[in-house]
Amino acid sequence: MSIHAVILCGGRGERFWPKSRRNWPKQFIPLYGSRTLIQETSRRIAPLCPVKRQLFVTPVELVPLLRRQVKVPRRNILGEPCGRNTAPAIGLAALTLVRRDPEAVMVVLPADHLITKRPEFLKAVRLAAQLAQENLLVTFGIVPSRPDTNYGYVHYGARIAGSRRLTAHSVVGFREKPDSATAQRYLAEGTYLWNSGMFVWRAATILKALHQFLPEFYLALMRFGKAIGTEKEQRALAQLYRRAPVISIDYAVMEKAENIAVVRATFDWDDVGSWLALARHRPMDAAGNVTTGCWFGRETRNCIIDADSGIVATLGVSDLVIVRAGDAVLVAHKTALDGIKRLLEDIASHKAARRLL
């Protein structure tokens, strides 16, 4: 069994603005420690998949940045002409891998997740890879630590593999992001897991699933395959993506297929979705503040403050997120962070400010 990692490096990281920018999104930023999220992702899977068996899917304009951060062969980077969500990206990676190795098992990993307990993570991947050999589409579910409404959930059933704490199960169904009461019920019932967005399957198996559930895209993908290695490849790739559906692999395949399994993961996981994630992983002072950079404050409680230069001073405030990054500053109440994308749309509408994105 030959295991390959497919690391998805798309996404603009808007919820980490202003530190995350279009030309330098969050997966390329060292939010925790000295390594960037993408470097940590590559390093984490390396014992099973060394860099030569890691395939990176990234916006074409970010290829030079990726190559500066990860010493990966150029043939192992797939530059997307435009973003089309995860299903087209995974289809492109699966086609690439199956042409190189018809028996390839692919581990699909978003580049911006934070995972600790690496030995536990690798054990979970090994279990998933064994199930993938049986032509199952395997996802990882995270045991919820709180009734979070920002995640989708996987409802799991009977155990089909594994033992003790690390087990794999049949899937009863996938559930969309719930309201607060439903999330509380999921937590209490104990048969629901957070949907991590990480997967393991044979490249040939996911291509078969795309053929079944996204037949038009699958046929277009096969037509593109005929152009690989020719002078028409880049033009054919652009054409493929212009017509590709904007859809996640969850909607396209996982919620429809029957050959699904979920590994009940034992590692710690965070999808680092917004500035609030810092409070879960950085040291906190006695007043509940999480700070990076030069900060002075009085009567300041439960704030997240990140400054890359200068001084940030606060007085008589609470529950704020304050970020100073280069030529932009964000000040937001913690409860208002869901509106950051709309705020960035406002900034984009002003020609003079657009460059700050």
C-alpha angles and dihedrals in degrees: 000000000000114000121202127185119225108198115196109213101175127111129089098236092225094165089065094055131165092032090043113061135176092259094041111029126186097270088066094049127091097234092158120033125329099310126076121241092254092050090050091050092051092046093047096058096037097098088063099027117026116206092269087064095045118101117197122203111197141150107280093239090060096053094098091050091049092051091052091054101039123035095225129151112257091237087064093061121084111196113207115213090214139353117274101162124255105305096067091041092052092045091053091049093047092051090050093049098044090054089054097039120009090199096048119144111207127208108203113209129174109227095227104060123113114220129174129186093055094187089058090048092053092048089053092050091050091052091048091049091055090053091047088061086066089058093256123146103229129198131180121240122199120216104243117244094187139012094269118183094192096074134069115234137224117216106212133199138183122002112255101173144001131047143238110003098345109069140151123219144188115260120242092186149307120262128204123234103299133218118253097268092049092048089052090052092049090053093048095048093054097210097096127088132189111259103240099192091232120121145181126201143130111277089232091052096054091046089054089051091050089050089055101042104025101030097161092051091044092054090048089050091053090050089052089051090064089060096051111118094017132100088257095060100100093044090048091049091052090050091049092053096044089061099033118115118250098235140128123241088242093061095035099048121349097062091049106037124090100204093077131136133175127211111217096224124218098194125096113257139182127173089209091227101169145351088283089073090071090070089061095054110025127073115271126211126226091272093053096256122145111199140178124183130011108337133160122183147164127195088007119144138178095357131146110215125180121174125173094189143003124019130303114201125185133187129184098351136126141184095019133139111214119182127176112188121164110301098353138071129197123199114178140154111246092240092054099057093101086072096059094102091056089048090054090051088057090051091048090055090064113075095208093051098040093089089065091070 
